[in-house]
Amino acid sequence: MESRNQTAISKFILLGLSEDMDLQPLLFWLFLYMYLVCVIGNLLIILAISSDSHLHTPMYFFLSNLSFTDICFTSTTIPKMLVNIQTQSKVITYEGCLTQMYFFMIFAELDDLLLTVMAYDRFVAVCHPLHYMVIMNPRLCGLLLLLSWLICLICSLLQSLMVLRVSFCRETEIPHFCCELAQILKLACSDTLINNILLCFVTGLLGVVPLTGILFSYSRIISSIMSISSARGKYKAFSTCGSHLSVVSLFYGVGLGVYFTSGTVHPSRKSSIVSVMYTVVTPMLNPFIYSLKNRDMKGALRKLFSRGSCSQ
C-alpha cells in the first residue's frame, strides 16, 4: 500500500496564507510594501556604515553583515510568494522548493550566529573596554564571520542532501507560503527518522547553543553594569547594548513561536502566519531598531541623506 501511494513528484503546492481570492490583492500589496521597506531599510544601514569612517568598528561590521543577511533572508521567500499571488499559481517545482529551503536555512541560521557574535562583541566592549580593539581585531572579526558562514553552509547542505533520500506521497500541499524543512518532512511516505534526528541536532547546535552564549554574555554584561557606581555610567554602558538586546528578544521570541507551531502534529496555516513575523517583520524592524536607538547610526544616516541631496 505504501509503495502505491509513493510517486516521483515534480512539484509542490504552496497553499500560502489564505485561499480567499478577495484577500489576494491586499496580501500582495502588503507583502510588497513590507519587502521593499525591509530591503531599502537594511540597504541604507549598509550604505551608512560603509560611507562613515567613524562606524568602521567591529560592532558595525557585524551589523552591516546582519543587514545583508536580512535582505537575503526575505528575498528567498517573499518574491516567489508575490509571483504566486500575482499569477494565481501556487506551484513550485521540486528543485525550486529544495533550493528555496536550502537558502532559507542558510540565512536563518546565519542571522542566529551573527546575533551571537554581536553579543560577544558587546560583552568585550562592556566588560573589557580597555582591551576591546585588541581583542576584537579585524582578523578575529573576519574569522568569526567566516566560521559562521561555513557552519551555516555545511549544516544547510547536509540537511538538504538528506531530503533527497526521502520519498513523498501524492499529497504535496504545503500549508505554508514557503518551503520549510519541517513542513516538507511531514509530506514524506518513507522513514524520516534520520532527518528528524538531524533536524533536532542542528536546532540544538544553531539554536540552543547560540542562545546559551547570548544569555551568558548578557549575564556578565549585567553583572559588570551593576558594579558601576554612577547612574550615568550605567546608562551609557547599557545603551551600547539596548539595540542588540531588542533585536535578540524579537528574533528569539518569534523564532520560538514558529518552532512550537511548526512542531504540531497537524500542520495548519497558523504556523505560516506566525512565520510572517519571523521571515518578514523581524528583518523589516531591525533597521528601525538600530537607527532609532543609536545616535551614531542616526548621524551616519543624516550624512548619507545630505550627501545624496547635495549630489543632486
Legacy VTK file of the C-alpha trace (Angstrom):
# vtk DataFile Version 3.0
C-alpha trace
ASCII
DATASET POLYDATA
POINTS 312 float
0.000 0.000 0.000
2.795 2.411 0.884
4.592 1.845 -2.422
1.414 2.592 -4.421
0.973 5.876 -2.611
4.529 6.994 -3.375
5.441 8.789 -6.586
8.332 10.703 -8.131
6.978 14.192 -7.640
7.996 17.179 -9.757
6.271 19.964 -7.834
4.803 21.120 -4.547
1.755 23.279 -3.897
2.294 26.238 -1.566
-1.112 26.955 -0.045
0.000 30.367 1.210
-1.689 32.395 3.917
-5.245 32.335 2.589
-7.307 30.821 -0.218
-9.764 33.712 -0.157
-9.409 35.354 -3.595
-10.684 38.681 -2.256
-7.723 38.847 0.127
-5.045 38.199 -2.524
-4.678 41.841 -3.728
-4.406 43.019 -0.112
-1.791 40.356 0.674
0.163 41.233 -2.480
0.444 44.954 -1.739
1.012 44.397 1.986
3.919 41.994 1.441
5.348 44.051 -1.408
5.374 47.093 0.893
6.992 45.166 3.773
9.567 43.624 1.426
10.551 46.997 -0.049
10.776 48.576 3.420
12.968 45.660 4.578
15.321 45.816 1.581
15.603 49.625 1.483
15.969 49.918 5.277
18.728 47.328 5.528
20.438 48.680 2.405
20.530 52.140 3.984
22.161 50.648 7.101
24.863 49.049 4.928
25.464 52.265 2.935
25.555 54.432 6.071
28.114 52.173 7.747
30.322 51.832 4.674
30.302 55.592 3.971
31.080 56.750 7.539
34.624 56.006 8.712
33.584 56.512 12.347
31.433 53.373 12.060
34.247 51.148 10.804
34.292 49.239 14.094
33.602 45.566 14.933
30.053 46.313 16.126
29.012 47.987 12.879
30.946 45.480 10.783
28.709 42.728 12.148
25.620 44.956 11.905
26.203 45.542 8.184
26.553 41.789 7.681
23.334 41.242 9.656
21.536 43.715 7.372
22.881 41.931 4.284
21.709 38.604 5.718
18.242 40.007 6.413
17.926 41.201 2.799
18.907 37.750 1.511
16.647 36.020 4.065
13.494 37.809 2.947
14.495 37.540 -0.716
14.465 33.737 -0.575
10.709 33.610 0.090
8.778 36.847 -0.486
9.458 37.396 -4.244
8.221 33.874 -5.014
5.162 34.447 -2.830
4.390 37.699 -4.660
4.749 35.987 -8.045
2.396 33.203 -6.939
-0.227 35.708 -5.806
0.064 37.785 -8.983
-0.112 34.784 -11.342
-2.699 32.999 -9.164
-0.457 29.932 -9.180
0.639 28.068 -6.061
3.051 25.711 -7.790
6.761 25.492 -7.014
8.978 22.889 -8.668
10.653 20.157 -6.640
14.082 21.589 -7.428
12.910 25.127 -6.713
11.444 24.069 -3.377
14.656 22.387 -2.235
16.714 25.379 -3.411
14.468 27.783 -1.513
14.644 25.566 1.577
18.464 25.462 1.371
18.944 29.234 1.200
16.171 29.816 3.739
18.069 27.669 6.255
21.418 29.320 5.464
20.268 32.851 6.154
18.036 31.956 9.120
20.979 30.187 10.769
23.386 32.986 9.816
21.078 35.529 11.462
21.263 33.475 14.637
25.056 33.145 14.647
25.623 36.813 13.824
23.459 37.863 16.771
25.561 35.565 18.956
28.822 37.060 17.678
27.401 40.547 18.259
26.548 39.548 21.844
30.192 38.522 22.341
31.273 41.862 20.850
29.075 43.733 23.365
30.437 41.553 26.190
34.008 42.512 25.317
33.066 46.194 24.896
31.380 46.438 28.316
33.442 44.008 30.402
36.875 44.630 28.834
36.681 48.166 27.378
40.426 48.865 27.604
41.274 45.760 25.565
38.295 45.963 23.193
40.146 46.917 19.999
42.955 44.469 20.786
40.583 41.531 21.313
38.094 42.420 18.551
40.784 42.970 15.924
39.974 42.777 12.184
41.440 39.279 11.898
39.208 37.864 14.662
36.143 39.599 13.208
36.860 38.134 9.786
37.412 34.664 11.261
34.168 34.812 13.256
32.232 35.825 10.125
33.899 33.140 8.004
33.243 30.475 10.641
29.587 31.495 10.852
29.209 31.178 7.077
30.940 27.789 6.969
28.791 26.337 9.766
25.577 27.515 8.081
26.602 26.317 4.615
27.589 22.864 5.854
24.554 22.328 8.103
22.108 23.534 5.436
23.751 21.466 2.702
23.721 18.346 4.862
20.030 18.718 5.685
19.134 19.448 2.055
21.025 16.387 0.811
19.239 14.239 3.381
15.876 15.354 1.944
16.881 13.827 -1.411
16.627 10.336 0.090
13.031 10.923 1.167
10.092 9.580 -0.870
6.966 11.715 -0.993
3.303 10.796 -1.193
0.929 12.111 -3.819
-0.222 14.693 -1.305
2.213 17.551 -1.985
0.331 20.507 -0.493
2.435 22.574 1.919
0.306 24.692 4.323
2.819 27.500 4.116
3.953 30.317 1.826
7.473 28.894 1.539
9.302 25.565 1.571
10.241 24.895 5.187
12.091 21.714 6.134
9.763 20.656 8.954
6.678 21.027 6.729
8.300 19.154 3.824
9.233 16.190 6.016
5.581 15.861 7.084
4.672 15.056 3.461
7.082 12.103 3.308
5.915 8.496 2.918
9.315 6.980 3.667
11.030 6.841 7.028
12.276 10.278 8.164
13.794 9.257 11.494
17.339 10.193 10.434
16.102 13.508 9.012
14.258 14.356 12.229
17.289 13.418 14.357
19.485 15.653 12.175
16.907 18.458 12.396
16.884 18.230 16.205
20.681 18.159 16.303
21.040 21.241 14.073
18.294 23.030 16.029
20.225 22.370 19.227
23.570 23.305 17.689
22.407 26.516 15.990
19.546 27.397 18.312
20.199 26.340 21.890
23.991 26.783 21.886
23.948 30.354 20.480
21.097 31.312 22.835
23.134 29.970 25.769
26.101 32.052 24.596
23.942 35.169 24.350
22.455 34.621 27.816
25.922 34.064 29.290
27.261 37.222 27.613
24.408 39.344 28.923
24.648 37.874 32.409
28.268 39.050 32.512
27.295 42.400 30.966
24.565 42.996 33.567
26.935 41.994 36.346
29.541 44.438 35.046
26.997 47.264 34.670
25.691 46.754 38.213
29.213 47.238 39.542
29.370 50.751 38.049
28.739 53.323 40.768
27.260 56.234 38.801
23.807 56.118 37.232
25.123 57.908 34.151
27.829 55.305 33.706
25.286 52.511 33.982
23.040 54.149 31.402
25.937 54.720 28.992
27.096 51.102 29.301
23.607 49.684 28.848
22.799 51.999 25.920
25.512 50.300 23.866
23.598 47.009 24.202
19.988 48.216 24.012
19.504 47.880 20.252
21.111 44.452 20.088
19.118 43.211 23.071
15.869 44.384 21.418
16.705 42.568 18.174
17.694 39.382 20.038
14.450 39.421 22.041
12.404 39.888 18.874
14.332 37.228 16.947
14.160 34.521 19.599
10.656 35.388 20.758
9.232 34.993 17.264
11.567 32.088 16.472
10.305 30.092 19.439
6.728 30.787 18.358
7.489 29.429 14.874
9.239 26.375 16.312
6.361 25.387 18.576
3.638 25.989 15.964
5.510 24.145 13.194
6.077 21.221 15.539
2.357 20.442 15.791
1.201 17.062 14.534
-1.389 18.563 12.147
0.182 21.419 10.179
-2.041 24.435 9.656
-1.837 27.969 8.366
-1.345 29.209 11.935
2.342 28.318 11.704
2.691 30.135 8.364
1.063 33.263 9.819
3.495 33.186 12.746
6.339 32.667 10.255
5.473 36.007 8.636
6.772 37.662 11.805
9.974 35.629 11.543
10.684 35.979 7.821
9.424 39.489 7.072
8.506 41.592 10.095
11.661 40.963 12.157
14.133 41.761 9.308
11.992 44.807 8.450
12.093 46.158 12.023
15.836 45.629 12.603
16.923 48.806 10.730
14.397 50.892 12.673
15.572 49.463 15.997
19.233 50.181 15.251
18.658 53.613 13.701
16.153 54.958 16.246
18.075 53.797 19.323
21.583 54.578 18.095
22.895 58.138 17.970
25.889 57.248 15.776
23.645 55.424 13.308
21.220 58.358 13.095
24.160 60.702 12.456
25.525 58.453 9.693
22.110 58.260 8.021
21.743 62.055 8.132
25.179 62.405 6.493
24.175 59.848 3.848
20.944 61.692 3.019
22.621 65.106 2.993
25.355 63.762 0.722
22.709 62.391 -1.614
20.780 65.687 -1.696
23.973 67.669 -2.346
24.944 65.430 -5.278
21.605 66.289 -6.916
LINES 1 313
312 0 1 2 3 4 5 6 7 8 9 10 11 12 13 14 15 16 17 18 19 20 21 22 23 24 25 26 27 28 29 30 31 32 33 34 35 36 37 38 39 40 41 42 43 44 45 46 47 48 49 50 51 52 53 54 55 56 57 58 59 60 61 62 63 64 65 66 67 68 69 70 71 72 73 74 75 76 77 78 79 80 81 82 83 84 85 86 87 88 89 90 91 92 93 94 95 96 97 98 99 100 101 102 103 104 105 106 107 108 109 110 111 112 113 114 115 116 117 118 119 120 121 122 123 124 125 126 127 128 129 130 131 132 133 134 135 136 137 138 139 140 141 142 143 144 145 146 147 148 149 150 151 152 153 154 155 156 157 158 159 160 161 162 163 164 165 166 167 168 169 170 171 172 173 174 175 176 177 178 179 180 181 182 183 184 185 186 187 188 189 190 191 192 193 194 195 196 197 198 199 200 201 202 203 204 205 206 207 208 209 210 211 212 213 214 215 216 217 218 219 220 221 222 223 224 225 226 227 228 229 230 231 232 233 234 235 236 237 238 239 240 241 242 243 244 245 246 247 248 249 250 251 252 253 254 255 256 257 258 259 260 261 262 263 264 265 266 267 268 269 270 271 272 273 274 275 276 277 278 279 280 281 282 283 284 285 286 287 288 289 290 291 292 293 294 295 296 297 298 299 300 301 302 303 304 305 306 307 308 309 310 311
